[in-house]
Amino acid sequence: MKKLFAIACAVFLLGNTNAKAQLVYVSKGGDSTRYVEDSIAEIKLFTATYNEGKVYLKWLVANQHADGTYIIFRSSDGKNFETIGTKNGIGVPISNDIAYYFTDENPCAKTAYYKLLHIGSAPTYLLSEAINIATMPEELCNTKNKQAGKY
């Protein structure tokens, strides 16, 4: 997990939140691994739906030939993203589209922003553009957090 975190940090720290990095280097134990953007796989669809206090994310990936892990990020301002979960990616030898789903159980902001990062075994990565969705009103959000013991 430390390796995935290091890669995620390297990608997101490379400047503009809408820009994509060309190369990512990860150092672990003195060794450095170079990750390059996956030129074959493509995130064809990335959507968010808000319903009853949860955000349901769905993404559709084409040409994902390498196994790996998706890291799901959330932000309340569209700039500062935090990891909220991971999902195993399934590489297939044919060009079928694969659908993935993730539920954000605690989206607390007027607007929630999401990004995906796929770290492949090749070693490659795939980074989505940020999407956003209107969530609950702020007054409801504050009430929900107080009830959950968060202030």
TIVO-2410 file (N, C-alpha, C; in nm, 3 decimals):
# residues 151
REC num residu      c1      c2      c3 atome chaine
REC   1      M   0.082  -0.119   0.000     N      A
REC   1      M   0.000   0.000   0.000    CA      A
REC   1      M   0.087   0.126   0.000     C      A
REC   2      K   0.206   0.121   0.063     N      A
REC   2      K   0.293   0.237   0.063    CA      A
REC   2      K   0.335   0.272  -0.079     C      A
REC   3      K   0.358   0.170  -0.162     N      A
REC   3      K   0.397   0.195  -0.301    CA      A
REC   3      K   0.286   0.268  -0.375     C      A
REC   4      L   0.160   0.223  -0.357     N      A
REC   4      L   0.048   0.289  -0.423    CA      A
REC   4      L   0.035   0.433  -0.375     C      A
REC   5      F   0.054   0.456  -0.247     N      A
REC   5      F   0.044   0.590  -0.192    CA      A
REC   5      F   0.152   0.679  -0.253     C      A
REC   6      A   0.272   0.629  -0.265     N      A
REC   6      A   0.381   0.707  -0.322    CA      A
REC   6      A   0.353   0.744  -0.467     C      A
REC   7      I   0.298   0.650  -0.543     N      A
REC   7      I   0.264   0.677  -0.683    CA      A
REC   7      I   0.154   0.782  -0.689     C      A
REC   8      A   0.052   0.765  -0.608     N      A
REC   8      A  -0.059   0.859  -0.609    CA      A
REC   8      A  -0.010   0.999  -0.576     C      A
REC   9      C   0.074   1.012  -0.476     N      A
REC   9      C   0.128   1.143  -0.440    CA      A
REC   9      C   0.208   1.203  -0.555     C      A
REC  10      A   0.289   1.122  -0.619     N      A
REC  10      A   0.372   1.171  -0.728    CA      A
REC  10      A   0.285   1.223  -0.842     C      A
REC  11      V   0.179   1.153  -0.875     N      A
REC  11      V   0.093   1.195  -0.985    CA      A
REC  11      V   0.021   1.325  -0.951     C      A
REC  12      F  -0.035   1.335  -0.831     N      A
REC  12      F  -0.112   1.452  -0.794    CA      A
REC  12      F  -0.027   1.573  -0.762     C      A
REC  13      L   0.100   1.554  -0.731     N      A
REC  13      L   0.185   1.667  -0.699    CA      A
REC  13      L   0.254   1.727  -0.821     C      A
REC  14      L   0.222   1.679  -0.938     N      A
REC  14      L   0.290   1.728  -1.057    CA      A
REC  14      L   0.224   1.852  -1.117     C      A
REC  15      G   0.151   1.927  -1.038     N      A
REC  15      G   0.101   2.055  -1.087    CA      A
REC  15      G  -0.049   2.060  -1.096     C      A
REC  16      N  -0.098   2.118  -1.203     N      A
REC  16      N  -0.239   2.142  -1.227    CA      A
REC  16      N  -0.320   2.015  -1.204     C      A
REC  17      T  -0.434   2.029  -1.132     N      A
REC  17      T  -0.515   1.912  -1.100    CA      A
REC  17      T  -0.581   1.851  -1.223     C      A
REC  18      N  -0.586   1.923  -1.334     N      A
REC  18      N  -0.643   1.867  -1.456    CA      A
REC  18      N  -0.536   1.815  -1.551     C      A
REC  19      A  -0.410   1.839  -1.517     N      A
REC  19      A  -0.300   1.793  -1.603    CA      A
REC  19      A  -0.268   1.647  -1.574     C      A
REC  20      K  -0.218   1.579  -1.674     N      A
REC  20      K  -0.175   1.442  -1.657    CA      A
REC  20      K  -0.023   1.437  -1.665     C      A
REC  21      A   0.036   1.359  -1.578     N      A
REC  21      A   0.181   1.343  -1.579    CA      A
REC  21      A   0.220   1.248  -1.692     C      A
REC  22      Q   0.340   1.263  -1.743     N      A
REC  22      Q   0.388   1.174  -1.848    CA      A
REC  22      Q   0.466   1.057  -1.789     C      A
REC  23      L   0.541   1.083  -1.683     N      A
REC  23      L   0.619   0.979  -1.618    CA      A
REC  23      L   0.602   0.989  -1.468     C      A
REC  24      V   0.602   0.875  -1.401     N      A
REC  24      V   0.595   0.872  -1.256    CA      A
REC  24      V   0.705   0.780  -1.209     C      A
REC  25      Y   0.787   0.827  -1.116     N      A
REC  25      Y   0.892   0.745  -1.057    CA      A
REC  25      Y   0.856   0.717  -0.911     C      A
REC  26      V   0.873   0.594  -0.870     N      A
REC  26      V   0.846   0.555  -0.733    CA      A
REC  26      V   0.971   0.494  -0.675     C      A
REC  27      S   1.015   0.546  -0.561     N      A
REC  27      S   1.132   0.493  -0.493    CA      A
REC  27      S   1.088   0.412  -0.373     C      A
REC  28      K   1.147   0.292  -0.360     N      A
REC  28      K   1.118   0.208  -0.245    CA      A
REC  28      K   1.243   0.125  -0.217     C      A
REC  29      G   1.295   0.140  -0.097     N      A
REC  29      G   1.412   0.063  -0.058    CA      A
REC  29      G   1.534   0.092  -0.143     C      A
REC  30      G   1.546   0.215  -0.192     N      A
REC  30      G   1.661   0.252  -0.273    CA      A
REC  30      G   1.644   0.225  -0.422     C      A
REC  31      D   1.544   0.145  -0.459     N      A
REC  31      D   1.518   0.117  -0.601    CA      A
REC  31      D   1.412   0.212  -0.653     C      A
REC  32      S   1.425   0.252  -0.777     N      A
REC  32      S   1.330   0.343  -0.839    CA      A
REC  32      S   1.263   0.274  -0.957     C      A
REC  33      T   1.131   0.278  -0.961     N      A
REC  33      T   1.055   0.218  -1.070    CA      A
REC  33      T   0.988   0.328  -1.150     C      A
REC  34      R   0.998   0.321  -1.279     N      A
REC  34      R   0.937   0.420  -1.368    CA      A
REC  34      R   0.801   0.368  -1.414     C      A
REC  35      Y   0.697   0.448  -1.393     N      A
REC  35      Y   0.562   0.417  -1.440    CA      A
REC  35      Y   0.531   0.515  -1.552     C      A
REC  36      V   0.473   0.466  -1.659     N      A
REC  36      V   0.434   0.551  -1.770    CA      A
REC  36      V   0.283   0.544  -1.789     C      A
REC  37      E   0.229   0.650  -1.847     N      A
REC  37      E   0.085   0.652  -1.872    CA      A
REC  37      E   0.047   0.540  -1.968     C      A
REC  38      D  -0.059   0.469  -1.933     N      A
REC  38      D  -0.107   0.358  -2.017    CA      A
REC  38      D  -0.159   0.416  -2.148     C      A
REC  39      S  -0.100   0.377  -2.259     N      A
REC  39      S  -0.139   0.432  -2.389    CA      A
REC  39      S  -0.249   0.349  -2.456     C      A
REC  40      I  -0.287   0.237  -2.394     N      A
REC  40      I  -0.388   0.150  -2.454    CA      A
REC  40      I  -0.522   0.161  -2.381     C      A
REC  41      A  -0.519   0.149  -2.249     N      A
REC  41      A  -0.642   0.154  -2.171    CA      A
REC  41      A  -0.701   0.295  -2.172     C      A
REC  42      E  -0.832   0.301  -2.154     N      A
REC  42      E  -0.902   0.430  -2.158    CA      A
REC  42      E  -1.022   0.425  -2.064     C      A
REC  43      I  -1.036   0.528  -1.983     N      A
REC  43      I  -1.156   0.542  -1.902    CA      A
REC  43      I  -1.261   0.610  -1.990     C      A
REC  44      K  -1.356   0.530  -2.038     N      A
REC  44      K  -1.456   0.580  -2.134    CA      A
REC  44      K  -1.568   0.657  -2.066     C      A
REC  45      L  -1.596   0.621  -1.941     N      A
REC  45      L  -1.709   0.680  -1.870    CA      A
REC  45      L  -1.673   0.686  -1.722     C      A
REC  46      F  -1.700   0.797  -1.658     N      A
REC  46      F  -1.680   0.811  -1.514    CA      A
REC  46      F  -1.793   0.898  -1.463     C      A
REC  47      T  -1.886   0.841  -1.387     N      A
REC  47      T  -2.004   0.915  -1.342    CA      A
REC  47      T  -2.022   0.901  -1.192     C      A
REC  48      A  -2.098   0.996  -1.138     N      A
REC  48      A  -2.134   0.994  -0.996    CA      A
REC  48      A  -2.283   1.022  -0.984     C      A
REC  49      T  -2.349   0.949  -0.896     N      A
REC  49      T  -2.491   0.967  -0.870    CA      A
REC  49      T  -2.509   0.982  -0.719     C      A
REC  50      Y  -2.580   1.086  -0.677     N      A
REC  50      Y  -2.607   1.108  -0.535    CA      A
REC  50      Y  -2.746   1.059  -0.503     C      A
REC  51      N  -2.758   0.977  -0.395     N      A
REC  51      N  -2.889   0.926  -0.354    CA      A
REC  51      N  -2.885   0.892  -0.206     C      A
REC  52      E  -2.975   0.951  -0.130     N      A
REC  52      E  -2.993   0.923   0.012    CA      A
REC  52      E  -2.862   0.926   0.092     C      A
REC  53      G  -2.784   1.033   0.072     N      A
REC  53      G  -2.665   1.054   0.152    CA      A
REC  53      G  -2.541   0.980   0.106     C      A
REC  54      K  -2.546   0.913  -0.007     N      A
REC  54      K  -2.431   0.841  -0.059    CA      A
REC  54      K  -2.405   0.881  -0.204     C      A
REC  55      V  -2.279   0.869  -0.245     N      A
REC  55      V  -2.245   0.892  -0.385    CA      A
REC  55      V  -2.201   0.760  -0.444     C      A
REC  56      Y  -2.264   0.724  -0.556     N      A
REC  56      Y  -2.235   0.599  -0.625    CA      A
REC  56      Y  -2.152   0.631  -0.749     C      A
REC  57      L  -2.030   0.581  -0.751     N      A
REC  57      L  -1.940   0.604  -0.864    CA      A
REC  57      L  -1.943   0.484  -0.957     C      A
REC  58      K  -1.936   0.513  -1.086     N      A
REC  58      K  -1.930   0.408  -1.187    CA      A
REC  58      K  -1.829   0.452  -1.291     C      A
REC  59      W  -1.743   0.359  -1.333     N      A
REC  59      W  -1.652   0.390  -1.443    CA      A
REC  59      W  -1.641   0.270  -1.535     C      A
REC  60      L  -1.624   0.301  -1.660     N      A
REC  60      L  -1.616   0.200  -1.766    CA      A
REC  60      L  -1.479   0.215  -1.833     C      A
REC  61      V  -1.405   0.104  -1.837     N      A
REC  61      V  -1.269   0.106  -1.889    CA      A
REC  61      V  -1.260   0.017  -2.012     C      A
REC  62      A  -1.197   0.068  -2.117     N      A
REC  62      A  -1.175  -0.008  -2.240    CA      A
REC  62      A  -1.028  -0.047  -2.249     C      A
REC  63      N  -1.003  -0.162  -2.305     N      A
REC  63      N  -0.866  -0.210  -2.335    CA      A
REC  63      N  -0.775  -0.220  -2.213     C      A
REC  64      Q  -0.831  -0.261  -2.100     N      A
REC  64      Q  -0.749  -0.279  -1.980    CA      A
REC  64      Q  -0.691  -0.419  -1.982     C      A
REC  65      H  -0.567  -0.430  -2.027     N      A
REC  65      H  -0.503  -0.560  -2.042    CA      A
REC  65      H  -0.419  -0.599  -1.921     C      A
REC  66      A  -0.389  -0.504  -1.831     N      A
REC  66      A  -0.304  -0.532  -1.714    CA      A
REC  66      A  -0.387  -0.528  -1.586     C      A
REC  67      D  -0.359  -0.623  -1.496     N      A
REC  67      D  -0.418  -0.616  -1.362    CA      A
REC  67      D  -0.361  -0.496  -1.291     C      A
REC  68      G  -0.423  -0.459  -1.183     N      A
REC  68      G  -0.372  -0.347  -1.105    CA      A
REC  68      G  -0.474  -0.307  -1.000     C      A
REC  69      T  -0.459  -0.186  -0.952     N      A
REC  69      T  -0.547  -0.135  -0.847    CA      A
REC  69      T  -0.594   0.005  -0.884     C      A
REC  70      Y  -0.723   0.030  -0.863     N      A
REC  70      Y  -0.778   0.165  -0.877    CA      A
REC  70      Y  -0.777   0.229  -0.740     C      A
REC  71      I  -0.729   0.352  -0.733     N      A
REC  71      I  -0.734   0.430  -0.611    CA      A
REC  71      I  -0.837   0.539  -0.635     C      A
REC  72      I  -0.936   0.548  -0.545     N      A
REC  72      I  -1.044   0.644  -0.559    CA      A
REC  72      I  -1.014   0.762  -0.467     C      A
REC  73      F  -1.018   0.883  -0.523     N      A
REC  73      F  -0.988   1.005  -0.450    CA      A
REC  73      F  -1.111   1.094  -0.444     C      A
REC  74      R  -1.124   1.169  -0.332     N      A
REC  74      R  -1.234   1.264  -0.316    CA      A
REC  74      R  -1.178   1.397  -0.268     C      A
REC  75      S  -1.247   1.505  -0.307     N      A
REC  75      S  -1.209   1.639  -0.265    CA      A
REC  75      S  -1.335   1.721  -0.244     C      A
REC  76      S  -1.328   1.816  -0.151     N      A
REC  76      S  -1.441   1.907  -0.133    CA      A
REC  76      S  -1.419   2.039  -0.208     C      A
REC  77      D  -1.294   2.060  -0.256     N      A
REC  77      D  -1.266   2.185  -0.326    CA      A
REC  77      D  -1.214   2.165  -0.469     C      A
REC  78      G  -1.199   2.042  -0.513     N      A
REC  78      G  -1.150   2.014  -0.648    CA      A
REC  78      G  -1.000   2.027  -0.663     C      A
REC  79      K  -0.929   2.056  -0.553     N      A
REC  79      K  -0.784   2.073  -0.559    CA      A
REC  79      K  -0.710   1.977  -0.467     C      A
REC  80      N  -0.759   1.962  -0.346     N      A
REC  80      N  -0.693   1.879  -0.245    CA      A
REC  80      N  -0.769   1.747  -0.232     C      A
REC  81      F  -0.713   1.642  -0.290     N      A
REC  81      F  -0.778   1.512  -0.293    CA      A
REC  81      F  -0.723   1.420  -0.185     C      A
REC  82      E  -0.811   1.336  -0.130     N      A
REC  82      E  -0.771   1.234  -0.033    CA      A
REC  82      E  -0.818   1.098  -0.083     C      A
REC  83      T  -0.745   0.995  -0.045     N      A
REC  83      T  -0.783   0.859  -0.082    CA      A
REC  83      T  -0.901   0.815   0.001     C      A
REC  84      I  -1.005   0.762  -0.064     N      A
REC  84      I  -1.121   0.711   0.011    CA      A
REC  84      I  -1.144   0.562  -0.012     C      A
REC  85      G  -1.068   0.502  -0.101     N      A
REC  85      G  -1.084   0.359  -0.121    CA      A
REC  85      G  -1.002   0.307  -0.237     C      A
REC  86      T  -1.003   0.176  -0.251     N      A
REC  86      T  -0.934   0.110  -0.362    CA      A
REC  86      T  -1.026   0.002  -0.420     C      A
REC  87      K  -0.996  -0.036  -0.540     N      A
REC  87      K  -1.073  -0.140  -0.610    CA      A
REC  87      K  -0.974  -0.216  -0.698     C      A
REC  88      N  -0.978  -0.348  -0.693     N      A
REC  88      N  -0.890  -0.426  -0.780    CA      A
REC  88      N  -0.934  -0.413  -0.925     C      A
REC  89      G  -0.836  -0.392  -1.013     N      A
REC  89      G  -0.862  -0.386  -1.156    CA      A
REC  89      G  -0.839  -0.523  -1.218     C      A
REC  90      I  -0.919  -0.555  -1.317     N      A
REC  90      I  -0.911  -0.685  -1.382    CA      A
REC  90      I  -0.860  -0.666  -1.525     C      A
REC  91      G  -0.744  -0.720  -1.552     N      A
REC  91      G  -0.691  -0.717  -1.688    CA      A
REC  91      G  -0.747  -0.833  -1.767     C      A
REC  92      V  -0.788  -0.807  -1.890     N      A
REC  92      V  -0.841  -0.913  -1.976    CA      A
REC  92      V  -0.766  -0.911  -2.109     C      A
REC  93      P  -0.744  -1.029  -2.168     N      A
REC  93      P  -0.665  -1.035  -2.291    CA      A
REC  93      P  -0.738  -0.987  -2.416     C      A
REC  94      I  -0.865  -0.956  -2.404     N      A
REC  94      I  -0.941  -0.908  -2.519    CA      A
REC  94      I  -0.987  -0.765  -2.493     C      A
REC  95      S  -1.040  -0.700  -2.591     N      A
REC  95      S  -1.075  -0.558  -2.580    CA      A
REC  95      S  -1.218  -0.535  -2.533     C      A
REC  96      N  -1.260  -0.606  -2.429     N      A
REC  96      N  -1.393  -0.583  -2.372    CA      A
REC  96      N  -1.390  -0.466  -2.277     C      A
REC  97      D  -1.503  -0.393  -2.267     N      A
REC  97      D  -1.517  -0.287  -2.168    CA      A
REC  97      D  -1.548  -0.351  -2.033     C      A
REC  98      I  -1.493  -0.296  -1.926     N      A
REC  98      I  -1.516  -0.347  -1.791    CA      A
REC  98      I  -1.575  -0.235  -1.708     C      A
REC  99      A  -1.683  -0.266  -1.635     N      A
REC  99      A  -1.749  -0.168  -1.549    CA      A
REC  99      A  -1.705  -0.190  -1.404     C      A
REC 100      Y  -1.679  -0.081  -1.335     N      A
REC 100      Y  -1.643  -0.084  -1.194    CA      A
REC 100      Y  -1.737   0.007  -1.116     C      A
REC 101      Y  -1.758  -0.026  -0.988     N      A
REC 101      Y  -1.849   0.050  -0.904    CA      A
REC 101      Y  -1.784   0.073  -0.767     C      A
REC 102      F  -1.815   0.190  -0.708     N      A
REC 102      F  -1.768   0.220  -0.574    CA      A
REC 102      F  -1.870   0.312  -0.508     C      A
REC 103      T  -1.898   0.290  -0.380     N      A
REC 103      T  -1.992   0.374  -0.306    CA      A
REC 103      T  -1.917   0.456  -0.202     C      A
REC 104      D  -1.934   0.588  -0.208     N      A
REC 104      D  -1.881   0.677  -0.106    CA      A
REC 104      D  -1.990   0.692  -0.002     C      A
REC 105      E  -1.969   0.632   0.114     N      A
REC 105      E  -2.069   0.629   0.220    CA      A
REC 105      E  -2.083   0.763   0.294     C      A
REC 106      N  -1.978   0.846   0.289     N      A
REC 106      N  -1.979   0.970   0.367    CA      A
REC 106      N  -1.936   1.092   0.285     C      A
REC 107      P  -2.007   1.124   0.179     N      A
REC 107      P  -1.971   1.244   0.102    CA      A
REC 107      P  -2.026   1.367   0.172     C      A
REC 108      C  -1.941   1.445   0.232     N      A
REC 108      C  -1.991   1.559   0.308    CA      A
REC 108      C  -1.937   1.689   0.253     C      A
REC 109      A  -2.008   1.745   0.160     N      A
REC 109      A  -1.974   1.875   0.103    CA      A
REC 109      A  -2.091   1.917   0.016     C      A
REC 110      K  -2.097   2.045  -0.013     N      A
REC 110      K  -2.200   2.090  -0.108    CA      A
REC 110      K  -2.174   2.028  -0.244     C      A
REC 111      T  -2.047   2.019  -0.278     N      A
REC 111      T  -2.005   1.955  -0.402    CA      A
REC 111      T  -1.889   1.862  -0.370     C      A
REC 112      A  -1.895   1.741  -0.420     N      A
REC 112      A  -1.786   1.646  -0.402    CA      A
REC 112      A  -1.719   1.622  -0.537     C      A
REC 113      Y  -1.587   1.619  -0.538     N      A
REC 113      Y  -1.508   1.595  -0.658    CA      A
REC 113      Y  -1.441   1.459  -0.644     C      A
REC 114      Y  -1.429   1.388  -0.755     N      A
REC 114      Y  -1.369   1.255  -0.753    CA      A
REC 114      Y  -1.271   1.239  -0.868     C      A
REC 115      K  -1.166   1.160  -0.842     N      A
REC 115      K  -1.069   1.120  -0.944    CA      A
REC 115      K  -1.035   0.974  -0.923     C      A
REC 116      L  -0.989   0.911  -1.030     N      A
REC 116      L  -0.943   0.772  -1.025    CA      A
REC 116      L  -0.799   0.764  -1.072     C      A
REC 117      L  -0.725   0.675  -1.010     N      A
REC 117      L  -0.589   0.646  -1.053    CA      A
REC 117      L  -0.575   0.494  -1.059     C      A
REC 118      H  -0.542   0.441  -1.176     N      A
REC 118      H  -0.517   0.298  -1.191    CA      A
REC 118      H  -0.366   0.276  -1.197     C      A
REC 119      I  -0.317   0.193  -1.107     N      A
REC 119      I  -0.176   0.155  -1.105    CA      A
REC 119      I  -0.169   0.014  -1.160     C      A
REC 120      G  -0.113  -0.001  -1.279     N      A
REC 120      G  -0.108  -0.131  -1.345    CA      A
REC 120      G   0.017  -0.209  -1.311     C      A
REC 121      S   0.017  -0.336  -1.345     N      A
REC 121      S   0.130  -0.423  -1.317    CA      A
REC 121      S   0.237  -0.413  -1.426     C      A
REC 122      A   0.213  -0.336  -1.530     N      A
REC 122      A   0.300  -0.335  -1.649    CA      A
REC 122      A   0.440  -0.273  -1.636     C      A
REC 123      P   0.481  -0.174  -1.569     N      A
REC 123      P   0.415  -0.079  -1.479    CA      A
REC 123      P   0.361   0.045  -1.553     C      A
REC 124      T   0.232   0.058  -1.550     N      A
REC 124      T   0.166   0.172  -1.613    CA      A
REC 124      T   0.066   0.233  -1.515     C      A
REC 125      Y   0.022   0.355  -1.546     N      A
REC 125      Y  -0.084   0.416  -1.468    CA      A
REC 125      Y  -0.185   0.479  -1.563     C      A
REC 126      L  -0.305   0.502  -1.512     N      A
REC 126      L  -0.412   0.567  -1.586    CA      A
REC 126      L  -0.481   0.662  -1.489     C      A
REC 127      L  -0.491   0.788  -1.523     N      A
REC 127      L  -0.548   0.890  -1.436    CA      A
REC 127      L  -0.670   0.950  -1.503     C      A
REC 128      S  -0.781   0.956  -1.429     N      A
REC 128      S  -0.904   1.015  -1.485    CA      A
REC 128      S  -0.903   1.166  -1.467     C      A
REC 129      E  -0.990   1.231  -1.539     N      A
REC 129      E  -1.020   1.372  -1.514    CA      A
REC 129      E  -1.107   1.376  -1.388     C      A
REC 130      A  -1.111   1.490  -1.322     N      A
REC 130      A  -1.197   1.505  -1.205    CA      A
REC 130      A  -1.342   1.522  -1.250     C      A
REC 131      I  -1.433   1.462  -1.174     N      A
REC 131      I  -1.576   1.485  -1.194    CA      A
REC 131      I  -1.631   1.543  -1.065     C      A
REC 132      N  -1.749   1.605  -1.070     N      A
REC 132      N  -1.808   1.657  -0.948    CA      A
REC 132      N  -1.957   1.633  -0.947     C      A
REC 133      I  -2.012   1.636  -0.825     N      A
REC 133      I  -2.155   1.616  -0.808    CA      A
REC 133      I  -2.202   1.696  -0.687     C      A
REC 134      A  -2.321   1.756  -0.698     N      A
REC 134      A  -2.381   1.826  -0.585    CA      A
REC 134      A  -2.430   1.721  -0.486     C      A
REC 135      T  -2.396   1.743  -0.359     N      A
REC 135      T  -2.440   1.650  -0.255    CA      A
REC 135      T  -2.539   1.721  -0.165     C      A
REC 136      M  -2.539   1.688  -0.039     N      A
REC 136      M  -2.638   1.745   0.053    CA      A
REC 136      M  -2.609   1.891   0.085     C      A
REC 137      P  -2.713   1.967   0.122     N      A
REC 137      P  -2.692   2.105   0.164    CA      A
REC 137      P  -2.601   2.109   0.287     C      A
REC 138      E  -2.526   2.219   0.304     N      A
REC 138      E  -2.429   2.230   0.412    CA      A
REC 138      E  -2.492   2.213   0.550     C      A
REC 139      E  -2.611   2.267   0.572     N      A
REC 139      E  -2.675   2.255   0.704    CA      A
REC 139      E  -2.706   2.109   0.737     C      A
REC 140      L  -2.745   2.030   0.639     N      A
REC 140      L  -2.767   1.887   0.662    CA      A
REC 140      L  -2.634   1.816   0.685     C      A
REC 141      C  -2.534   1.856   0.614     N      A
REC 141      C  -2.402   1.797   0.627    CA      A
REC 141      C  -2.349   1.818   0.769     C      A
REC 142      N  -2.363   1.940   0.822     N      A
REC 142      N  -2.317   1.968   0.958    CA      A
REC 142      N  -2.393   1.886   1.060     C      A
REC 143      T  -2.524   1.871   1.042     N      A
REC 143      T  -2.605   1.789   1.132    CA      A
REC 143      T  -2.561   1.644   1.126     C      A
REC 144      K  -2.536   1.593   1.006     N      A
REC 144      K  -2.494   1.454   0.989    CA      A
REC 144      K  -2.361   1.430   1.060     C      A
REC 145      N  -2.266   1.522   1.046     N      A
REC 145      N  -2.136   1.505   1.110    CA      A
REC 145      N  -2.146   1.512   1.262     C      A
REC 146      K  -2.229   1.602   1.316     N      A
REC 146      K  -2.245   1.611   1.461    CA      A
REC 146      K  -2.306   1.483   1.517     C      A
REC 147      Q  -2.400   1.425   1.443     N      A
REC 147      Q  -2.461   1.300   1.488    CA      A
REC 147      Q  -2.360   1.186   1.484     C      A
REC 148      A  -2.266   1.192   1.393     N      A
REC 148      A  -2.165   1.088   1.381    CA      A
REC 148      A  -2.046   1.112   1.475     C      A
REC 149      G  -2.053   1.223   1.554     N      A
REC 149      G  -1.945   1.253   1.647    CA      A
REC 149      G  -1.830   1.330   1.583     C      A
REC 150      K  -1.851   1.385   1.464     N      A
REC 150      K  -1.750   1.463   1.395    CA      A
REC 150      K  -1.789   1.610   1.402     C      A
REC 151      Y  -1.694   1.697   1.432     N      A
REC 151      Y  -1.725   1.840   1.444    CA      A
REC 151      Y  -1.641   1.924   1.352     C      A
***
